[in-house]
Every structure is written in C-alpha cells, then in structure tokens.
Amino acid sequence: IKLKIKMWIIAKINTNEKELFKKNFQSKIKDKIDFYAPSIEIKKKFLNKFKKEKISLLGNYIFCYNESFTPNFIKKFNFIKGLKYFLKNSSFYQKDIQCFIDSCKSSENQDGIITSTLYSELEKKKYKFLNGPLADVVFNITSISSKYIFGTLKNNNRIVVKRI
C-alpha cells in the first residue's frame, strides 16, 4: 500500500513575479493552493527620512500547500510562468517546514508582518553552517537587515552573511 504524503513544497520564483507564479500555478490545480511567504518590515533611510519597506524573509522562495501535492505529482509543473524551480526532497523535511511556518505565523501581527518576537527567538539560538568553507562553524545572529545577516562567532569575532 502506497501512502500519499500531504506536503508543503518550496518554489523558487523569478524576481518580482510572485503574483504571476501564484496565478499560473493556481490555474493548473483544481483545488485551492495555500501560499505562504513570510515577510518583515525594515526601515530604510532615504533623503534624511525613514521609510518602511516590506521584504520577504526568504527572498524569492515561497511555500505552497495543497492536499494533492506529492513528490511525483509536482514534477508535472516544472514549467509554470514565474517559476525557477521547486526544491527537491522537501517531502523529507515536512515536520521542519511545518514547524518553521508555525513559528513565523505565531510571530505575525494583524498585517501579516513578522514582528520582533521572532528576531528575539532567533537571537537566543545558536546556528551552524552545514557545508562549505565554514562547515561546522557555530554562530549567533545579532541583527538582520534587508541585505545582510550579522552575527558573532564563538570567539566573539563578527560575521556578516549576504542575503541573496
């Protein structure tokens, strides 16, 4: 007996084509798709004035959920306008994805913007790079901006990670 996994999928979309992707993907699926893209509000200085700007916490990634999504089902939809690709193997991380989404949603205000409570939760935890030249290096997040994530290493050296 094959069990169907009801799952969240993660799509990487083209810059500034989120609404186009959502519309085209929804038109291909009969049932309603739940889309989730957590966002934060930052203040930018422009001509000696501060302006609030809403940015996506995950850049060009968006979560999509429908009860009919399965790993094989989603392969049919790799050529949707606005889509770069779907992340592979997300079926293995459904508990982590759901936990992340629940954390984000519990930190949102009435406008759907993630508040500073999530930041304070992020700052309390230690993080580790999993691969690359900094593999196994542990750090704490000290602040997050629209372009960078700032942190400190174990030995109090500062680290800056550019968001893409």
Number of C-alpha atoms within 10 A of each C-alpha: 3 4 6 11 14 15 22 24 24 22 20 19 23 16 12 10 13 18 11 16 20 20 13 14 19 15 12 10 13 10 11 11 18 13 16 16 19 20 18 18 18 14 13 14 9 8 7 7 8 11 12 10 11 12 16 16 20 15 16 18 23 20 19 18 16 17 14 16 20 18 18 7 9 12 12 8 14 12 11 17 17 21 23 17 16 19 12 12 11 16 18 12 13 16 12 11 18 13 12 12 16 11 15 21 17 13 17 18 11 6 6 14 19 22 17 14 14 16 15 13 11 15 17 12 10 13 16 13 12 11 9 7 8 10 10 12 13 15 22 20 21 17 15 17 16 19 9 13 15 16 19 17 16 11 8 10 9 14 14 14 11 10 13 9
